Amino acid sequence: MTFANGLTVREPIVSIDPDERRLAWSSQGGNTTHYNASVQALAEGGKTRVVWIADFLPGEAKPAIEAAMDAGAKAMQAALDRLEAEAQMVLPV
């Protein structure tokens, strides 16, 4: 994974659960000595709520991790908004 600031880390996938719509991964390199995370998409009242959890060390990495997660969440929302707009487009016959 290469982040917007140029930082590159390896993020091996730990598990994928399509039934639970959940992905878990770890991270190697970067500014942490330990990093595991998961993301899960939950159906909620006709919408989708995304829950993203990250466990990492050292604690001093929190501002950088939060910034990366915020940017990632915004990128996910933008991509989903584009897909929704494309799905709603009516093609001329």
N, C-alpha and C positions, 0 to 999 in steps of 0.2 A: 504494500500500500504506500503510495506517495501522497503526502498531504499538501495542501495549498502552500505551506511555508517551506516546502522542499524536503522535509523530514521523510525518510523512507524506513519502514519497518516491515518485517515478515509477520503475517498474521495467519497461522495455520488454523484451519477449521477443526473444532473439537467435535461438534455434532450438529446434525441437521435433522429436525423433526417436522416433516411437512404437516402431519396431523395437528400438531400444536402450533404450527406456524412460528417455529422458534429456531434460531441459529445461535450457536455458541462458538467462540474462538479465543485464542490466546494471542499474545504479541511478543515478538522477540526483537530486541534492539530498541533504539530510541532512548527516551529519558527515564524508563522504568526498569526496576529489577524484577518485577512481577506484574503481569497484567492478564486478566481473564475477563471476558465480557460475554453478554448474551443480549439478543434482541428478540422480542416476540410481538407479533401483531394480534391484537385481540378485537373481536367483533363487539361493538358497543352501540346499540341503538341505531343500526343502519350505517354507522361510521366505523372507522378503524382507529383504535388507540394503539400506539407503539410504546412498548416498555423496553428501555435500554438500560442495562445494569452493567457497571464496570467495577471490578476490584483490582486495586493496583498498589504498588509500593515504589518509591517512598511517597508518603503523604504530601511532600512538597511539590509533587507533580500535579496536584489537584487543579490549579488554574489552567495549566496546559491541556489536561485531559478534558476539563469542562469546556474549554474553548473548542477543542476538536469535536466533542460530542454535540455541542450546539451547532457547529458548522455542518456536521453530518446529518443532524435532524433537519436542518433547513434544506439541505440538498435532497434528502428523502422526500420532504414535503413538496418541493419544487418538481421533482420527477413524478410524483403521484398526481399532482395538479395537472401536469402536462398530459399524462395518460388519461386522466378523467376528461380533460378538454377534447382530446382526440377521439375518445369514445363517444362523446356527445355531438361531434361534428356530423352534419348530414351531407352525404356525398351527392352531387348532382347525378341525375339519371339520364 
